[in-house]
């Protein structure tokens, strides 16, 4: 029954979920991470930007960022630095249009899109350098991680040993409802402004693949998902996307050790994002429901690194 008792203790000033989310996002600085960038082509004539930290290890951690994030977000940099200091190779990849350049195809990325993650892992394995690969994702990247592990079944490469997913809205419909609350206007508007900018830039470069529509009517995530996410990625509408892409659907198929760390005070998550029953019924799926931590926060007082980084490494060592 892998319901994990969390040992995370929040600093006094970061016990509130909003503070625990916003402060590290805005003010955390991670120094000394110097990636080596590689661009790879995709099968649909697009590209992905991969950022590497290499130490010559046979062990690799693959990091997937959150919605409108990148390999340069503090939570990715912190995890990359922690693992690299432990002697691991690190591959922090950027979803389409998140690496600093707009991608070429009409599609972007979403919570249930794992083909690019699979392609990145296959590329890394093709080098023949790695015998142990762990997949770690944050928020949207955590959704990808869970789905990749859960849908792979016996078809996962033998080198892929498991995954860790952090601050994940495993029930998209439930999370979207949380974003409807007045207290979530700051986050909602911030994400939608970033998404609008991406759509506008892509429409200017590739008007034949995407149209920039009037965003004055796009005030909620379902508005954006009905206008863009669903039609660009083969869903009938936003509700169809939320139902089919939710990571919750793929947890029962987990065939490798998988840890989900979610905080009860995460303002992005609904109660349905804490699948206690699934953890009780699957010996490989470990759920750690921390009382505090916010959304990809988990700050530790007086430490360069946070709880996410240390807990992820410890879990992997336990199942190495």
N, C-alpha and C positions, 0 to 999 in steps of 0.2 A: 504494500500500500504506500506508494511513493509520494505522500503528501509531506513536503519538507518543511520543517520548522525553521523559520527565518531567523538569522542572528543579526540582521541589520539593525543598527541603532542610529537614528537620524540626529544630526546636530540640533540643538535647541531652536535655533532660528530658522531651521528648514523642516519643521514638523508639519507645516501646512503644505498640502499637495501642490498648490499653485507656486508657492515660493520654492519648493523642492524641484519643480520643473523649470521655472524661469531663470533662477539665479545661475545654476551651472550652464544653462544654454547660452546665456548672455555674457557671463563673466569668466567661465573657466578657460584657462590657457594651458595648452599642452605643448611644451617646448621640446626641441630636439628630434622631431620626426621628419626625416627627409626621404620621401618616397622616390622610387624610380618608376616612371610611368611607361606603360606599354599599351598600345592601341591594337585591338584585334578586330577583325571583320566578323560579322555574323552571317548566317546562311541567307538572310533576306537582304543582303547588301547594305547593311547598316554597320555601325561600329560600337564598341564598348571600350571605355578607358579603365585600365587596371593600374592600381598603384601598389607597388611592392616594397617590402622590407625583407631583404635576404640576408641570411646568416649561414647558409650552407646546411641547414637542418633537413632531416628527412620528415619532419613534422611541419604541417602547414595549417594555419587558421585562415579561413575565408570570411571576411566581414562584409555584411550587407547593411547599408544605411537605411534611414527612415524616409518618410514622405518629404520630398523636396530637400533632402539632405545631400550629403556627398561624403567622400572619403576624408574631407577636411573638417568635418564637424567634430567638436571636442570629444563627444562620446566615442567616435570611431578612432580618433587619434589616441585617446587614452588606452583603449583596448589594444590598438596596434603597438603602442610603446611598451605596454606591460608584457605582452607575449614576446616581443622582440628582445626585451631584456632577459627573458627566460630562455632565450636561445632558439625560439621558433622562427620560421619564415612566416610572413604575413602577406596576404593578398586582400587589399581593400578595394573593391570594385565599385564603379559608379553606374547607376542605372542610366538608361538612355536620356540624354539631355541634362544630366546632373554633373557631368565632369567638366563643365565650362564651355561646351560647344553643343549647339542644337543638333539632335540626330536627324537622319535623313528621311526616315519612314514616317507614315502618319501616326503610327502607334507610339505610345510612351512606355509606361510601366504601370503595374498596379499590384495590389496585395496578393492576388492569386496567380501572378505571372512568374513561372519558374523556368521557362525555357532559357532565358539569359543566364540565370544562376547555374543551370546545368551546363551550359556552354562554357562558362568561366571555369567551372570545376574540371570539365573534360580537358580544357586547354592546359590547366595546371598539371593534370595527371599525365598528359601527353608528353611532358618534359621528361618523365621517368624518374623524377627526383624525389617523389614523396610516397611514403608508405603509410602515413597516418594523416588524414585530413579531417578537420573539424569545421563545422559550419556554424557561424555565430551571426545573429541578426538582431536589429533594433527596430521596434515598432513595425512599420511596413516590412522592413527587411527581416524581422522576426516572423511575420506571416509567411514570407517566402521560404524561410528556413524550415518552419513546421511543415508546410505543404510539400517541400522537397523531400524531407525525411519520410513523411507519411504516405505520399503517393508513390514513392520509389519501390517499396516492398522489397522483394528479393532481387530487383533490378539495379539497386544502388551499387556503385563501384565498391569493391571490397575495401579499398583504401579509405572510404568515407566511414568514419567510426561513430559519428553522432553529431548532435547539435545543441546549441543553447540559444534561446529566444528570450528577449528582454522587452518588457513594456509593450505587449502585443495585444491589439484589439482583435482577439480571435473570433469574436462575433461582430462582424462589421455593422450589421443593422443596429445592434445594441449600442455600439460606439457612436454611430451617426446620431442616434437619439440623444446621447450625452452632449454632443456638439450643438444641439438645438437649444440648450439652456442659455439664458441670458449671460451667465457667468463665463460662458465659453466664447463670447463674441471676439475677444482679443485673438485667440488661437485660430478661430474659424476664418476671420478676416485676413489674418496673416497668411494662412495657407492658400486661400483663394486668390490673394494678390499675387503670390508667387506662381500659382498655376496659370493665372491670366497672362502674366508676363511670358511664360513659356509658350503658351498658345499663340500669343501675338507675334512673338519672334519667329516661331516655326511657320506661321501663316505668311509672314513676309518673305521668308526664304523659299518655302515650298507651297505656294498657293494651290498647286494642283493636288496636294495630299491632305490639306487641312484648311478649314475656313475659320477665321476669327469672327465670332459672333458677338452680339451685344451683351456684355457682361453686367449691364445694369440690372438684368433679371436673374443673375446668378448670385444668390445670397446665402445659399445653403449647399452642403455637399451633394445632396440628391440632385440639385439643379445642375451642378457641374457634371456629375456622373451620368445624368440623362443626356446631356448635350455632347459630352466628349468620351468619357471612360467607356460607357456601354457600347455606343456605335463603333468606336475605334477598335474595340477588343472583342467583338463578337457576342455581346450580351444584348438581350432584348430591351432592357431598361435598367435603371439603378437598382431596383429591388432584385432583379435577376442576378446582377453583379454581386450584391451583398450576400445573397443566398449561396451562390456557387463558388465564390472566391474566399469565403471565410475559412480561416485555418482550422476552426473548430471541427469542420467536416473531415479533416485529414489526421487528426490526433489518433483515432482508433487504429489507423494503419501504421503507426510508429513501429519500426522494426530495428531501430538503433537507440541507444541511450539519448534521451532528449530532456532538457531542463527548460521549463518556462518560469521566468521570474516576473511576477506582476505585483504592483503595490496597490493596496486597497484604497489609498488616497490619490491614486493616479487620476487626474481630472478627465483623461481621455477614455477611460474604461468604464463599462457598465458591469453590473454584477454577473452578467452572462459571460464575461471575459475571464471568469475564474472557474474553470471546468473541474470542480472537485470530484465529481463522479467519475470522470474519465481517468483521473489520476488514480483513483481507488481501484479501477478495473484493468490497468495496464502497468505491468511491472517495469516497463522501459520508459514510461512517461512520468517525469518528476515535476510536480508543481510546487513552487515556492511562492506563497502568497504573503508578502511582507506587509506589515501594518502601515509603514510609511516608505517614502522613496520618490514619490511623484512619477513623472514620465521621463524615462531615461535620465534620472537624477542620481539617487542613491549616493549622495556625497558622504564622505567620511571626514570628520573633523581632523585637521592637522595632517592630512595625508595627500601626497601628490596624486594618488590613485583613488578610485572609488570602489564601492562594494561590488558593482557589476563586474569589474575587471578581476578582482581577487576571487570572487565567487565562481566566475566562469572558469578561470584557470584551475581552481581547486576541484570543481566538478569533473573537468576533463582528466585531471590527474587521477581521480578516483576510478575512472572508467577507461583509462588508457590501456 
